[in-house]
């Protein structure tokens, strides 16, 4: 499957309407982009963008684990076999990273 096709299908798979609503996680959106890991293998970088009001220190590891599991399951159901590297951040944190 071509890289562009993987990214397009990943974006469909990551529609937040199809993922479970997890307590404590105020997810605004999920983004996927092509990524090449440190071994040169094609993969995905998945950004879980949290609401600015989310209190990160109060998010449980179980909630994050459940979300990551749901993301991986949805990708598999959409025939996406590349490994997803999943990161959580608020939009403001992403903007800070872009500025650097």
C-alpha positions, 0 to 999 in steps of 0.5 A: 500500500502506498504511503499516501494511501496509508495516511488517508486510511489512517485519518479515516480510522482515527475519526474520534467519532468512532473511538470510545469516549474515555473518562478524563481524556478530552480529545479534540482531534487525532492527526496522522502523518507518515513517519520513518522510525529509527530503523528506517521502517515506515510507520505512523506518527499519531498525535492525540490533541487534547483540549487546552483545559485538560489537566494532564497530571490527572489523566490516568495511565489506564485511560491513556492505555485504553485510548492507545489500544483503541487507536491500534485496533481501529488502524488494524480494522482499516487494514493498516499494519504499520506501527503507530507511534502515539503522542499526546499533546495540547494544541498550544504545546504543538505550536510551541514545538513548531516555533522552536 
